């Protein structure tokens, strides 16, 4: 299981929001490139880059910063936030992003996943399923769909997506620990890799997610506030 540091970008800063709510920044750092360098130097093999301005407002204000990180560091990257069209996804893949993360766009237009998978290869297409109280949300977690993560996961697996990013919104950003059950249910239902996100607070949480069979876990706030170090987390891979 890969340990994947998150770099969430808002207004060209690296931030950590509570429950994804603007204005709740627990961390706000001015040097995202320096943060990326830190995680690379400490041994990360993948970086998780999210343009929160794109995810929340639909305006990808951090594109230049993301491009710099992708081009300056020899590391695998997965990028999401505000990818609304084939053109958005293609632009990121063309600059060297390894995987684009489609959320709202995939749910609103499932054919987009199939189209991108056919053109670029399914391994480069990740679908984000952000779930609260058992239902997948869209539009920066502000709107509910009628489907569960398992239902949509199976659908997108069939459409050619190479992996699923599953975020448990009930625990995301709270630093109160994880609930591994929803991740485990999704892992058992799918053949493609599932990357888990949300709630990681201690090294024990990482171990709990590893037991679900998830292929990776995204870690954000806990690293930034010093709950543990990346070196410690990487020993659990």
C-alpha positions as CSV (number, residue, x, y, z in Angstrom):
1,X,0.0,0.0,0.0
2,X,1.4,3.4,-1.0
3,X,1.5,6.3,1.4
4,X,0.6,9.4,-0.7
5,X,1.1,12.9,0.7
6,X,-1.5,15.4,-0.2
7,X,-0.8,18.9,-1.5
8,X,-4.1,20.8,-1.5
9,X,-3.8,24.1,-3.3
10,X,-5.9,27.2,-2.7
11,X,-4.9,30.7,-3.8
12,X,-1.5,29.3,-4.7
13,X,-0.9,28.1,-1.1
14,X,-0.7,24.7,0.3
15,X,-3.6,24.4,2.7
16,X,-5.5,21.9,4.9
17,X,-9.2,22.5,5.3
18,X,-11.6,21.0,7.9
19,X,-14.2,19.1,6.0
20,X,-13.3,20.8,2.8
21,X,-14.9,24.1,4.0
22,X,-13.3,27.3,2.7
23,X,-12.2,29.5,5.6
24,X,-11.3,26.6,7.9
25,X,-7.6,26.5,7.0
26,X,-5.8,24.5,9.7
27,X,-2.6,25.0,7.7
28,X,-1.7,27.6,5.0
29,X,1.8,27.5,3.6
30,X,3.3,29.9,1.1
31,X,5.7,27.5,-0.7
32,X,3.9,24.5,-2.3
33,X,7.0,23.8,-4.4
34,X,9.0,23.6,-1.2
35,X,6.5,21.3,0.3
36,X,6.6,19.0,-2.7
37,X,10.4,18.9,-2.5
38,X,10.1,18.0,1.2
39,X,7.9,15.0,0.5
40,X,10.0,13.9,-2.4
41,X,13.2,14.2,-0.4
42,X,11.6,12.2,2.5
43,X,10.8,9.3,0.2
44,X,7.3,9.7,-1.2
45,X,6.8,7.8,-4.5
46,X,3.5,9.5,-5.4
47,X,2.1,13.0,-4.8
48,X,-1.6,13.8,-4.6
49,X,-2.3,17.3,-6.0
50,X,-5.7,19.0,-5.7
51,X,-6.7,22.4,-7.0
52,X,-9.3,23.4,-4.4
53,X,-10.2,26.5,-6.2
54,X,-11.1,24.3,-9.2
55,X,-13.0,21.8,-7.0
56,X,-15.0,24.4,-5.1
57,X,-15.5,27.3,-7.6
58,X,-14.7,25.6,-10.9
59,X,-11.8,27.9,-11.6
60,X,-8.4,26.2,-11.7
61,X,-6.3,29.0,-10.3
62,X,-3.3,26.7,-9.4
63,X,-2.6,25.2,-12.8
64,X,0.8,26.8,-13.1
65,X,1.9,25.6,-9.7
66,X,0.8,22.1,-10.5
67,X,2.6,22.2,-13.8
68,X,5.8,23.3,-12.0
69,X,5.6,20.5,-9.4
70,X,4.9,17.9,-12.2
71,X,7.9,19.1,-14.3
72,X,10.4,19.9,-11.5
73,X,10.2,16.5,-9.7
74,X,10.7,13.0,-11.0
75,X,7.8,11.6,-9.1
76,X,4.4,10.0,-9.9
77,X,1.5,12.4,-9.6
78,X,-2.3,12.3,-9.5
79,X,-4.1,15.5,-10.0
80,X,-7.7,16.6,-9.4
81,X,-9.9,19.6,-8.8
82,X,-12.0,21.4,-11.4
83,X,-11.4,18.9,-14.2
84,X,-14.7,19.4,-16.0
85,X,-14.0,18.4,-19.6
86,X,-11.9,16.2,-21.9
87,X,-9.8,19.2,-22.7
88,X,-9.0,19.9,-19.0
89,X,-8.0,16.3,-18.5
90,X,-5.9,16.2,-21.7
91,X,-4.1,19.3,-20.8
92,X,-2.9,17.8,-17.6
93,X,-2.0,14.5,-19.1
94,X,0.0,16.2,-21.8
95,X,2.2,18.0,-19.3
96,X,3.1,14.7,-17.6
97,X,0.5,14.1,-14.9
98,X,0.3,10.3,-14.4
99,X,-3.3,10.2,-13.4
100,X,-6.1,12.7,-13.6
101,X,-8.9,12.6,-10.9
102,X,-12.4,13.1,-12.2
103,X,-15.1,13.7,-9.7
104,X,-18.2,15.8,-10.5
105,X,-17.5,15.6,-14.3
106,X,-17.5,11.8,-14.2
107,X,-20.7,11.5,-12.3
108,X,-22.4,14.1,-14.5
109,X,-21.0,12.7,-17.7
110,X,-20.0,9.0,-17.3
111,X,-19.2,8.7,-21.0
112,X,-16.2,11.1,-20.3
113,X,-14.5,8.4,-18.3
114,X,-14.9,5.8,-21.1
115,X,-13.7,8.4,-23.7
116,X,-10.6,9.3,-21.8
117,X,-9.8,5.7,-20.9
118,X,-9.9,4.7,-24.6
119,X,-7.7,7.6,-25.6
120,X,-5.2,7.8,-22.8
121,X,-5.4,4.4,-21.2
122,X,-7.5,3.5,-18.1
123,X,-4.5,3.5,-15.8
124,X,-4.3,7.3,-16.2
125,X,-7.9,7.9,-15.3
126,X,-8.9,7.9,-11.6
127,X,-12.5,8.6,-10.5
128,X,-13.1,10.3,-7.2
129,X,-16.0,9.0,-5.1
130,X,-16.5,11.3,-2.1
131,X,-19.1,9.8,0.3
132,X,-21.0,11.2,3.2
133,X,-23.4,9.0,5.2
134,X,-23.3,6.4,2.5
135,X,-24.1,8.7,-0.5
136,X,-21.6,10.0,-3.1
137,X,-21.4,13.8,-3.3
138,X,-20.4,16.2,-6.1
139,X,-19.6,19.9,-6.6
140,X,-17.0,20.1,-3.9
141,X,-19.1,18.0,-1.5
142,X,-22.1,20.4,-1.7
143,X,-24.5,18.2,-3.6
144,X,-25.7,14.6,-3.0
145,X,-26.2,11.9,-5.6
146,X,-28.6,9.1,-5.1
147,X,-25.9,6.4,-5.5
148,X,-23.5,4.6,-3.2
149,X,-19.8,4.4,-3.7
150,X,-20.0,0.7,-4.5
151,X,-22.7,1.3,-7.1
152,X,-20.7,4.0,-8.9
153,X,-17.4,2.2,-8.4
154,X,-18.7,-0.8,-10.3
155,X,-20.1,1.5,-13.0
156,X,-16.8,3.3,-13.5
157,X,-14.8,0.1,-13.4
158,X,-16.9,-1.1,-16.3
159,X,-16.3,2.2,-18.1
160,X,-12.5,1.7,-18.0
161,X,-11.4,3.7,-15.1
162,X,-8.1,2.4,-13.8
163,X,-8.5,3.3,-10.1
164,X,-10.9,4.8,-7.6
165,X,-10.1,7.5,-5.1
166,X,-12.5,7.0,-2.2
167,X,-12.9,9.8,0.4
168,X,-14.9,9.3,3.6
169,X,-16.2,12.8,4.1
170,X,-17.5,11.9,7.5
171,X,-13.9,11.7,8.8
172,X,-12.1,14.0,6.3
173,X,-10.0,16.7,7.9
174,X,-11.2,16.2,11.4
175,X,-8.1,14.4,12.8
176,X,-10.4,12.0,14.7
177,X,-9.4,8.8,13.1
178,X,-10.8,6.6,10.3
179,X,-13.7,4.4,9.7
180,X,-12.3,1.6,7.6
181,X,-15.6,-0.2,6.8
182,X,-16.7,1.9,3.8
183,X,-13.2,1.5,2.2
184,X,-13.2,-2.2,2.8
185,X,-16.7,-2.6,1.2
186,X,-15.5,-0.8,-1.9
187,X,-12.2,-2.8,-2.1
188,X,-14.2,-6.0,-1.9
189,X,-16.6,-5.0,-4.6
190,X,-14.0,-3.9,-7.2
191,X,-11.1,-5.4,-9.1
192,X,-9.4,-2.1,-9.8
193,X,-7.2,-0.4,-7.1
194,X,-8.9,1.8,-4.5
195,X,-7.0,4.7,-2.9
196,X,-8.4,5.7,0.5
197,X,-8.6,9.2,1.9
198,X,-10.1,10.9,4.9
199,X,-9.5,10.9,8.6
200,X,-5.9,9.6,8.9
201,X,-4.7,10.8,12.2
202,X,-2.3,8.2,13.6
203,X,-0.1,5.4,12.3
204,X,-2.7,3.0,13.6
205,X,-5.2,4.6,11.1
206,X,-2.8,3.8,8.3
207,X,-2.5,0.2,9.5
208,X,-6.3,0.0,9.6
209,X,-6.7,1.2,6.0
210,X,-3.9,-1.2,4.9
211,X,-6.0,-4.1,6.3
212,X,-8.9,-3.2,4.1
213,X,-6.8,-4.1,1.0
214,X,-6.6,-0.5,-0.3
215,X,-3.8,0.1,-2.7
216,X,-2.9,3.4,-1.3
217,X,-3.8,6.0,1.3
218,X,-3.7,9.8,1.0
219,X,-2.4,11.6,4.0
220,X,-2.8,15.3,4.5
221,X,-3.5,17.2,7.8
222,X,-1.8,14.6,10.0
223,X,1.5,15.2,8.3
224,X,1.2,19.0,8.3
225,X,0.4,19.3,12.0
226,X,3.0,16.7,13.0
227,X,0.9,13.8,14.2
228,X,3.7,11.6,12.6
229,X,6.4,12.0,10.1
230,X,6.4,10.8,6.5
231,X,9.4,8.6,7.3
232,X,7.3,6.8,10.0
233,X,4.4,6.4,7.7
234,X,6.5,5.0,4.8
235,X,7.6,2.1,7.1
236,X,4.1,0.8,6.9
237,X,3.9,0.5,3.1
